[in-house]
């Protein structure tokens, strides 16, 4: 865990927090997602960085989506659990990224404090054309809901995919159908400009607090 990694972790969390603060200042409920490494979690670096950023920017919770990938390969699953729980108390939602693409997903979904299960885009790609793919995705959604997890589908690019996911009871989506990646200044202009009329408007903080603490995402179904 080098000094460069520590510095990058602190910078990443602080940049995410700064972006969130810009939206929360306008009473908008926003979380920013970041991918984290095994070392960031197990060393406690993530929690330390979150605590500093939350105090520096005076943020409401939640303000961060911490995305855990299957390839993280935690050395100690109990340590990872405790550190991620700490991050949740500091204002993070924990997302399991790329679910359905590998064998460790079920272990992490059942043994880590996951809030959001993100179905891998490779699983979604042929959803509209292949009945067996719909059954597979339906099974993931049902299982995640049984575990009281929110489900987000990645890589949604067509209205047909969106319609199927709505029928299957998926909670949220992301992908080019919803929006393309934007530099932070363009993103803020898209939502915060006086004449902004985004297709998927953001929820207000007051509305978010009424929805069990889970912030409204642009692709909430």
Secondary structure, DSSP 8 states (H G I E B T S, - for coil): --HHHHHHHHHHHHHHHHHHHHHHTTTB---EEEE--HHHHHTSHHHHHHHHHHHHHT--S--EEEEEEGGG--S-HHHHHHHHHHHHHTTEEEEEEEETSSSSHHHHHHHS--SEEEE-HHHHTTTTT-HHHHHHHHHHHHHHHHTT-EEEE----SHHHHHHHHHHT--EE-STTT-----HHHHHHHHHSTT---SS---BHHHHHTTTT----TTB-
